Amino acid sequence: MKVIISDCDHADIEIEQRIFLENQVLFEQQQNQTEEDLIHNCQEAVVIVNQYAPFTEKVFAKLPNLKLIVRYGVGVNNIDLSAATKYGVQICNVPDYGTHEVADHALALMLALTRKISKMERLVKAGQWDYQASIPIFRHSEQIVGIVGVGRIGAEFAKKVHALGCKVIAYDISSEQKKHDSTLSFIEFVEFEQLIAQADVVSIHCPSDQAMNLIDADVLEKMKSTSYLINVSRGGIVDEEALYEALRSKKIAGAALDVAVKEPIDSHSPLLELEQFICTPHMAWYSEQAAQELKRKVAEEAVRYVKNEELHYPVNKI
């Protein structure tokens, strides 16, 4: 049984190659971009490792031998899960890599916003040396950080901001269960509306299938005028037009996104013209160690299927 890497933008696949060869698994690397590419090139595929190529119902219908797709990453937005299930294709991801990196990135964005690092750095380079341009800045130990979604990453971020002395409140659809987790005892679980109204920083850490357009104009209207919004989760969670209006009209103090509705973000997006807006290119997951971990776990999951072993990261039920 051959494993096909349908597409990837990595500099090399040495880690995957080593794992496949050690387990005597044949593999082939392709670079498919469209539905037509996948249908034409993957006719014999049983196991596919995938990054961006679109697996739609049309593709599943034309690949009768396909049984497993392992995706590089946590999200599976480029895969039609209902169609995969309909055609009996198991989808797997890697939900537990890069946890510390994403939490660190959210913290870095929070500090850049609340300490106004980006704004002041630009002013200094423009010849202005005056701390008063940063007014107001508030002490972190007297701030409330609201976390939407307390999974692996949300919980790690909570611990980091708690270490700064921030009060941590959170909303999670499984809050009743998480209230009994002793490692999260410092978190006050509240309703979403309460979090939005109270938080000085709102940080999003939930998957988009639970929260599409969660942060819309109505939600932004209810946030404090001195508050900040951070999203390192999924682009579709934040209504970018509403966010622009909220920032332009100073309904909130600032925002930082590592993800966008459409990636890369449009270079002409009006958000990019705002000094109180920070954007990074979907890099929160990245460190050298996280990238290596992702590649290793993807290859190992594919090998488990080939060897008829129990899968570690199934997304859908077959």
C-alpha positions in Angstrom: 0.0 0.0 0.0 1.4 3.4 -1.1 1.0 6.7 0.8 0.6 9.7 -1.5 1.5 13.1 -0.2 -1.1 15.1 -2.2 0.6 18.5 -1.7 2.8 20.3 0.8 4.9 23.5 0.8 7.6 22.2 3.1 11.3 22.7 2.2 11.8 19.0 2.4 10.0 15.8 3.6 13.1 14.1 5.2 11.2 13.3 8.4 8.3 11.7 6.5 10.6 9.8 4.2 12.6 8.4 7.1 9.5 7.2 8.9 8.0 5.6 5.8 11.3 3.9 4.9 11.8 2.6 8.4 8.4 1.0 8.3 8.8 -0.2 4.7 5.9 1.9 3.4 6.1 3.1 -0.2 5.3 6.8 -0.7 5.0 9.4 -3.5 5.0 13.1 -3.3 2.8 15.2 -5.6 1.8 18.8 -5.8 -1.9 18.9 -6.5 -3.8 22.2 -6.2 -7.2 21.7 -7.7 -10.0 19.1 -7.6 -9.1 18.1 -11.1 -5.5 17.5 -10.1 -6.5 15.2 -7.3 -9.0 13.3 -9.4 -6.4 12.8 -12.2 -3.4 12.0 -10.0 -4.8 10.1 -7.1 -7.0 7.4 -8.7 -5.1 4.5 -7.0 -4.6 6.3 -3.7 -5.7 4.5 -0.5 -3.8 6.7 2.0 -3.2 10.4 1.4 -1.3 13.0 3.4 -2.7 16.4 2.6 -2.0 20.1 3.3 -4.1 22.5 1.2 -5.5 20.6 -1.8 -9.4 20.6 -1.7 -11.1 17.4 -0.9 -14.7 18.1 -1.9 -17.6 15.7 -2.5 -16.7 15.8 -6.2 -13.2 14.5 -5.4 -14.4 11.8 -3.0 -16.9 10.6 -5.5 -14.1 10.1 -8.1 -11.5 8.4 -5.8 -13.1 5.0 -5.0 -10.0 3.5 -3.4 -9.4 6.3 -0.9 -9.7 5.2 2.7 -7.7 7.7 4.8 -6.6 11.3 4.7 -4.1 12.6 7.3 -3.9 16.4 7.3 -0.9 18.5 8.2 -2.3 20.6 11.0 -5.3 20.9 13.3 -7.9 22.4 11.0 -9.6 20.5 8.2 -11.3 23.3 6.5 -10.2 22.2 3.1 -11.9 18.8 3.5 -15.6 18.2 3.2 -16.1 16.1 6.4 -19.7 15.1 5.6 -18.7 13.9 2.1 -15.7 12.0 3.6 -17.9 10.2 6.0 -20.5 9.5 3.2 -17.8 7.8 1.1 -16.2 6.0 4.0 -13.0 8.0 4.2 -11.4 8.4 7.6 -10.0 11.9 8.2 -7.2 12.5 10.7 -5.4 15.6 11.9 -2.7 16.5 14.4 -4.5 18.4 17.2 -1.7 18.3 19.8 1.3 19.9 18.1 2.4 23.5 18.5 0.3 24.1 21.6 2.9 26.1 23.4 3.8 28.0 20.2 0.2 29.2 19.6 -0.3 30.2 23.2 3.1 32.1 23.2 2.0 33.9 20.0 -1.3 34.9 21.5 0.6 36.2 24.5 3.0 38.1 22.3 0.2 39.7 20.4 -1.5 40.6 23.7 1.6 42.3 25.0 2.2 44.1 21.7 -1.3 45.5 21.8 -1.6 46.4 25.4 1.9 47.8 25.7 1.5 49.4 22.2 4.8 48.0 21.1 4.1 48.2 17.3 2.8 51.8 17.4 5.6 53.1 19.5 8.3 51.3 17.5 7.0 53.0 14.4 6.9 56.4 16.0 10.5 56.1 17.3 11.7 55.1 13.8 9.8 58.2 12.5 11.8 60.4 14.9 9.2 60.7 17.7 10.6 60.0 21.2 7.6 60.5 23.5 6.0 58.0 25.8 2.9 60.1 26.0 1.9 58.9 22.6 1.2 55.5 24.2 -1.4 56.8 26.7 -3.3 55.1 28.1 -1.6 51.8 29.1 -3.0 49.7 32.0 -1.3 47.4 34.5 -1.7 43.8 33.5 -2.3 42.6 37.1 -5.4 44.8 37.1 -6.7 43.5 33.8 -9.3 40.8 33.0 -8.4 38.5 30.2 -11.4 36.6 28.6 -10.7 33.4 26.8 -13.2 31.9 24.4 -12.5 28.2 24.1 -10.5 26.4 26.8 -9.0 23.5 24.9 -5.3 22.6 24.8 -4.2 26.0 23.5 -6.8 28.1 25.4 -5.8 26.4 28.7 -2.1 27.0 28.0 -2.7 30.7 27.2 -4.7 31.0 30.4 -1.8 29.8 32.5 0.6 32.2 30.8 -1.6 35.3 31.4 -2.4 34.2 34.9 1.3 34.2 35.6 1.3 37.9 34.6 -1.2 38.5 37.4 -4.3 38.9 35.1 -7.7 37.8 36.3 -8.8 35.0 33.8 -12.4 34.5 32.8 -13.5 32.0 30.2 -16.4 30.8 28.1 -16.4 27.2 26.8 -19.2 24.9 25.6 -17.8 22.3 28.0 -17.4 24.7 30.9 -19.3 22.5 33.4 -16.8 19.7 32.9 -13.8 22.0 32.9 -14.8 23.6 36.2 -13.8 20.4 37.9 -10.3 20.4 36.3 -7.9 21.3 39.2 -5.3 22.7 36.8 -7.8 25.3 35.7 -9.1 26.3 39.1 -7.9 29.8 38.7 -10.3 30.4 35.8 -13.8 31.8 36.4 -16.1 30.3 33.8 -18.8 32.7 32.7 -21.4 33.1 30.0 -20.2 34.5 26.6 -22.1 37.8 27.0 -20.6 38.3 30.5 -17.1 37.7 29.1 -17.5 40.1 26.3 -18.8 42.8 28.6 -16.1 42.4 31.3 -12.9 41.5 29.5 -10.1 43.9 28.8 -8.6 41.4 26.4 -10.7 38.9 24.5 -8.7 36.0 23.1 -10.3 33.5 20.7 -9.2 29.8 20.9 -12.1 27.8 19.5 -12.6 25.9 16.2 -14.5 27.7 13.5 -17.1 24.9 13.1 -18.3 25.9 16.6 -18.1 29.7 16.1 -18.4 31.0 12.5 -18.9 34.8 12.6 -19.0 34.6 16.4 -17.3 38.0 16.7 -19.7 40.2 14.7 -20.8 43.9 14.9 -23.2 43.2 17.8 -20.5 41.5 19.9 -17.9 44.2 19.1 -20.4 46.8 20.2 -20.7 45.2 23.6 -17.0 45.2 24.3 -15.2 47.8 26.4 -13.9 50.8 24.4 -10.5 50.1 26.0 -10.5 46.4 25.2 -8.5 44.4 22.7 -9.4 41.4 20.5 -7.0 38.6 19.6 -7.6 35.7 17.2 -5.1 32.9 16.7 -7.7 30.3 16.0 -9.7 30.4 12.7 -10.3 33.3 10.3 -14.0 32.8 9.9 -14.7 33.5 13.5 -14.2 37.3 13.2 -16.3 39.4 10.9 -13.5 41.5 9.4 -15.7 44.3 8.0 -17.3 44.7 11.5 -13.9 44.6 13.1 -12.7 47.4 10.8 -15.7 49.6 11.7 -15.2 48.9 15.4 -11.5 49.9 15.2 -12.1 52.9 12.9 -14.8 54.3 15.2 -12.8 53.4 18.4 -15.4 51.1 19.8 -12.5 48.9 20.8 -8.9 49.8 21.4 -7.1 47.4 19.1 -7.0 43.9 17.6 -4.5 41.3 16.5 -5.1 38.5 14.0 -2.9 35.6 13.0 -5.6 34.2 10.8 -7.9 35.8 8.1 -11.1 34.9 6.4 -9.2 34.7 3.2 -5.5 33.9 3.3 -3.3 35.7 2.6 -5.2 38.7 3.7 -5.9 41.2 0.9 -3.0 43.6 0.8 -5.6 46.4 0.2 -7.6 45.4 3.3 -8.5 48.6 5.1 -7.6 46.9 8.4 -3.9 47.1 7.4 -4.1 50.9 7.3 -5.0 51.1 11.0 -2.2 51.6 13.6 -4.2 49.8 16.3 -4.3 46.6 14.2 -1.7 43.9 14.1 -1.6 41.0 11.6 0.8 38.1 11.4 0.7 35.5 8.5 -0.8 32.4 10.2 2.5 31.7 11.9 1.4 31.2 15.5 1.9 27.4 15.2 5.5 27.7 14.0 8.7 26.8 15.7 11.4 24.5 14.3 10.3 21.9 16.9 6.6 22.2 16.2 7.2 21.8 12.5 9.2 18.7 13.0 6.6 17.3 15.5 3.8 17.9 12.9 5.6 16.1 10.1 6.5 13.2 12.4 3.0 12.7 13.7 1.4 12.9 10.3 3.7 10.2 8.9 3.2 8.0 12.0 -0.5 8.2 11.7 -0.4 7.1 8.0 1.9 4.2 9.0 -0.5 3.1 11.7 -3.3 2.8 9.1 -1.0 0.8 6.7 -0.1 -1.5 9.6 -3.8 -1.9 10.6 -3.1 -0.3 14.0 -5.4 2.0 16.0 -5.4 5.6 14.8 -4.6 8.3 17.3 -6.3 11.3 15.7 -9.6 10.4 14.0 -11.8 13.4 13.2 -14.9 11.8 11.8 -16.6 8.5 12.6 -16.6 5.8 10.0 
